[in-house]
Amino acid sequence: MLRVIEPGILTTIQDAGRWGYQQYGVPVSGAMDLFALRLANQLVGNPPDEAAIEVHSPMALQSDAPHLVALTGTAAQFAVDAHTMPTWMSVFVRAGATIEIAPRRGWCYLAIHGGIDVPRVLGSKSTYVRGGFGGLNGRALIAGDQIPIGAATVSDLVAAAGRAASEHARAFASRAGAIRVLLGPHADWFAPEAIAALTRTEFVITEQADRLGYRLRGDVLPRARRGELVSCGVPLGAIQVPPDGQPIVLMADHQTTGGYPIIATVIGADVPLVAQRALGERVQFAMVETEDRKPPAGF
């Protein structure tokens, strides 16, 4: 069991998502950075899509039993009983220890060996706060919460500590450069200069950025058509363009349908790179073809 001392802001339990229910209006949810979630679970010996604690602001926990944990995701201060601990590595935590996490930007994932023992709702442990279900009572964590942890499957947690993510994996997670996108299904709704502006402009992440979507500010993306699109299904990473011409990138808790035309879609491998951008940071897009979506050789 882990007891929440300081919950932070919008700290939730997330796994790889609630797939297969979008036709019923249920968002996928899940981790904002799936790559970091899966790496954290791998480091502590969990299945890759097991639930972890998604952290977006400073928070603290206390352990009532020995645990093996790993913190991945954005750069963060990570301490156990005031001793600095490495991220992207499995760490042994004694019973009674205090765990403190302070992300510098973006999202972190604290995985615990044995996983988080909360009920699955529609096949997932992910918290969907707007719907009030999943995770721990369908909400963000609050002070005093007791987070149940599953049974350990290794006998010596101390010996299991020290497993680190490869330099290749860490470099992949923090890589720089443009965010790769595929031309969207409604590209014909936009003037040719809008497609050029999408890949030419350095857009800024605005204060309207959360688990639903990131609103961007930059050059206006003009439409070639008037009116509005009939609502249609929307995928993770879709770049919608409202009438004001300023794009919105749909994130983990995005709605299942929408009426704004989609000019492009961020490829799955690069959605975490958008997620880890902070307020005021810049995003630039690069158009790619389908065959360019493969991960780097040897990954």
C-alpha positions in Angstrom: 0.0 0.0 0.0 1.1 3.6 -0.8 -0.5 6.4 1.2 -0.8 9.8 -0.5 0.8 12.6 1.6 0.7 15.4 -1.0 -1.4 14.6 -4.1 -0.2 17.3 -6.5 -2.4 18.5 -9.3 -4.3 15.9 -11.4 -2.2 13.0 -10.2 -4.1 9.9 -11.5 -3.8 6.2 -12.0 -3.3 5.3 -15.7 -2.5 2.2 -17.8 -2.3 1.8 -21.6 -5.9 2.8 -22.1 -9.5 1.7 -22.4 -9.6 0.4 -26.0 -12.7 -0.8 -27.9 -15.4 1.5 -26.5 -15.1 4.7 -28.5 -18.2 3.7 -30.5 -20.1 4.0 -27.2 -18.7 7.5 -26.5 -16.1 6.3 -24.0 -12.6 7.8 -24.5 -9.5 5.6 -24.4 -7.8 7.7 -21.7 -4.5 6.0 -20.5 -1.1 7.5 -20.1 -0.2 10.7 -21.9 3.3 9.2 -22.6 2.8 5.5 -23.3 6.5 4.9 -24.0 7.5 6.1 -20.5 4.7 4.1 -18.9 5.8 0.9 -20.6 9.4 1.4 -19.8 8.6 2.1 -16.1 6.7 -1.2 -15.9 9.5 -3.1 -17.7 12.0 -1.8 -15.2 10.0 -3.2 -12.2 9.0 -6.5 -13.9 5.4 -5.7 -14.6 3.5 -6.3 -17.8 4.1 -3.3 -20.1 0.5 -2.0 -20.0 0.0 -2.3 -16.2 -1.2 0.8 -14.4 1.2 3.3 -12.8 0.8 6.7 -11.1 0.9 9.5 -13.6 2.4 12.6 -12.0 2.2 16.2 -13.4 3.2 18.3 -10.4 5.1 17.8 -7.1 3.6 15.1 -5.0 4.6 12.7 -2.1 3.7 9.2 -1.0 4.6 7.0 2.0 5.2 3.3 1.7 3.8 0.9 4.3 5.8 -2.1 2.9 8.9 -2.7 0.9 8.5 -2.0 -2.8 10.4 -1.9 -6.1 9.6 1.3 -8.0 10.8 3.1 -11.1 10.2 6.7 -12.3 10.3 7.5 -16.0 9.0 10.3 -18.2 10.0 13.9 -18.1 13.0 15.1 -16.1 12.1 15.3 -12.4 13.5 15.4 -8.9 13.0 12.0 -7.4 13.8 11.3 -3.7 13.3 8.6 -1.2 13.6 9.7 2.5 15.2 12.9 1.1 17.9 10.9 -0.7 18.1 11.7 -4.5 17.3 8.6 -6.6 18.0 8.0 -10.3 15.1 8.0 -12.8 14.7 5.4 -15.5 16.0 2.8 -13.1 14.4 0.4 -10.6 14.8 1.5 -7.0 14.1 -0.4 -3.7 12.0 1.5 -1.2 11.8 0.4 2.4 8.6 0.2 4.5 7.8 3.6 6.0 9.8 5.5 3.4 8.6 8.8 1.9 8.7 9.1 -1.9 8.8 12.6 -3.4 8.4 13.4 -7.0 8.7 16.9 -8.6 8.5 16.9 -12.4 10.2 19.8 -14.1 7.8 19.7 -17.0 5.4 17.3 -18.6 4.4 13.9 -17.1 6.2 11.3 -15.0 5.2 7.6 -14.3 5.8 5.8 -11.1 5.5 2.1 -11.6 5.4 -0.3 -8.6 6.3 -4.0 -8.8 3.0 -6.0 -8.6 1.0 -3.2 -10.2 -1.8 -1.1 -8.8 -4.6 -3.3 -7.5 -7.7 -1.3 -8.5 -10.7 -2.7 -10.4 -10.7 -2.7 -14.2 -13.6 -0.7 -15.7 -14.3 -1.7 -19.3 -11.0 -3.6 -19.3 -8.8 -0.8 -18.0 -7.6 0.7 -14.7 -7.2 4.1 -16.3 -8.8 7.1 -14.6 -11.3 9.1 -16.7 -11.9 12.1 -14.4 -14.6 13.7 -16.6 -16.6 10.5 -16.6 -15.9 9.7 -12.9 -14.7 6.1 -13.4 -11.6 4.0 -13.4 -8.5 4.4 -11.2 -9.2 5.1 -7.6 -12.9 6.1 -7.3 -12.8 7.7 -10.7 -10.9 10.8 -9.6 -7.5 12.4 -9.2 -5.7 11.3 -6.0 -6.2 13.3 -2.8 -4.3 13.4 0.5 -4.9 10.4 2.6 -5.7 8.0 -0.3 -4.5 4.5 0.1 -3.3 3.0 -3.2 -3.4 -0.8 -3.1 -0.5 -2.6 -4.7 -0.6 -6.2 -6.1 1.3 -9.1 -4.8 5.1 -9.3 -5.6 6.2 -12.0 -8.0 9.9 -11.8 -7.1 11.2 -12.9 -3.7 14.1 -10.5 -3.4 13.2 -6.9 -4.2 16.6 -5.6 -3.2 18.4 -7.8 -5.7 15.9 -6.7 -8.4 16.8 -3.0 -8.0 19.2 -1.3 -10.2 17.8 -2.3 -13.6 18.2 0.7 -15.9 16.7 1.7 -19.2 19.2 1.6 -22.1 20.8 4.8 -23.3 19.1 4.1 -26.6 15.7 4.1 -25.0 16.3 7.2 -23.0 17.6 9.0 -26.1 14.5 7.9 -28.0 12.2 9.3 -25.2 14.0 12.7 -25.2 14.8 13.1 -28.9 14.5 16.6 -30.3 13.2 17.8 -33.7 10.0 18.2 -35.5 6.8 16.2 -34.6 6.0 13.9 -37.4 2.5 14.0 -38.9 0.5 12.4 -41.6 -1.8 14.4 -43.9 -5.3 14.4 -42.4 -8.6 13.1 -43.8 -9.9 16.7 -44.3 -6.8 18.3 -46.0 -9.1 19.4 -48.8 -10.9 21.7 -46.4 -7.8 23.9 -46.2 -6.1 26.3 -48.6 -2.7 25.1 -49.9 -1.0 27.8 -47.8 -2.5 26.2 -44.6 -0.6 22.9 -45.3 2.6 24.9 -45.8 2.0 27.0 -42.7 1.4 23.8 -40.6 5.0 22.6 -41.2 6.6 26.0 -41.4 5.3 27.5 -38.2 6.7 27.1 -34.7 3.5 26.8 -32.7 3.4 27.7 -29.0 1.7 25.5 -26.3 -1.0 27.7 -24.8 -2.4 27.6 -21.2 -5.3 25.6 -22.6 -3.5 22.3 -22.5 -4.6 19.3 -20.6 -5.3 15.6 -21.0 -8.1 16.3 -23.4 -6.0 18.3 -25.9 -3.3 20.9 -26.4 -4.3 24.2 -28.0 -1.5 25.8 -30.0 -0.9 29.4 -31.1 0.9 30.4 -34.3 0.2 31.2 -37.9 -3.5 31.0 -38.8 -4.3 27.9 -40.9 -6.9 29.2 -43.4 -9.7 27.1 -44.7 -10.7 26.7 -48.3 -14.3 25.7 -47.4 -17.0 27.5 -45.4 -19.3 25.9 -42.9 -18.6 23.1 -40.5 -17.9 19.4 -40.9 -20.5 16.8 -39.8 -19.2 15.2 -36.6 -17.0 12.2 -37.2 -14.7 9.9 -35.2 -11.4 11.4 -34.1 -8.2 9.6 -33.3 -5.4 10.3 -30.8 -3.0 12.9 -32.1 -5.6 14.4 -34.5 -4.8 18.1 -35.3 -8.2 19.8 -35.4 -8.6 23.3 -36.7 -11.4 25.4 -35.3 -12.8 28.5 -37.2 -10.1 30.7 -35.7 -7.4 28.8 -37.6 -5.4 27.9 -34.4 -4.8 24.1 -34.2 -5.7 21.7 -31.3 -3.8 18.4 -30.9 -6.1 15.8 -29.3 -4.5 13.9 -26.4 -5.3 10.9 -24.2 -8.7 11.9 -22.9 -9.9 13.3 -26.2 -13.6 13.2 -27.2 -14.7 10.3 -29.4 -16.2 12.5 -32.1 -15.7 16.1 -33.3 -16.8 18.6 -35.9 -13.6 20.5 -36.6 -11.7 19.4 -39.7 -8.5 17.4 -39.2 -5.6 18.8 -41.2 -3.1 16.2 -40.0 -2.5 13.5 -37.4 0.5 13.1 -35.2 2.0 9.6 -35.6 1.7 7.3 -32.6 5.4 7.3 -31.9 5.5 11.1 -31.6 2.4 11.7 -29.5 4.5 11.4 -26.3 6.8 14.2 -27.6 3.8 16.5 -27.8 2.5 15.4 -24.4 5.8 16.2 -22.8 5.9 19.8 -24.0 5.1 22.4 -21.4 3.2 25.7 -21.4 5.0 28.2 -23.5 7.2 25.7 -25.3 7.3 25.4 -29.1 6.2 22.6 -31.4 7.0 22.3 -35.1 5.5 19.6 -37.4 7.0 17.7 -40.3 4.9 15.9 -42.9 5.8 12.2 -43.5 4.5 9.3 -45.5 3.1 6.1 -44.0 6.4 4.1 -44.5 8.2 6.7 -42.4 6.3 5.8 -39.2 8.6 2.9 -38.3 10.8 3.3 -35.2 14.6 3.7 -35.7 16.5 0.6 -36.7 17.5 -1.6 -33.7 14.8 -0.1 -31.4 
